[in-house]
Amino acid sequence: MNEVKCKKCDKNMSKKGIMQSGNSKYEIYHCEYCGNEEMKAIGINPKYHRDELK
C-alpha cells in the first residue's frame, strides 16, 4: 500500500474512508498531527456507465 504524505506537515496520513461523487470514487485521508484532510481519486465507478442506450 502506498503511503500518503500530508502536504502541510509531511507526516503519514491515515485513510478515513471512501466517497463517491457522481461516477468518481475518492479515498479520504486524515492527518493525525495537523488535522489536514485530503481526497485522492481512485477511479471511476463502472456501474455508473451504460454500454448501450435502450
Secondary structure, DSSP 8 states (H G I E B T S, - for coil): ----B-TTT--B-EEEEEEEETTEEEEEEE-TTT--EEEEEEEE-GGGS-SS--
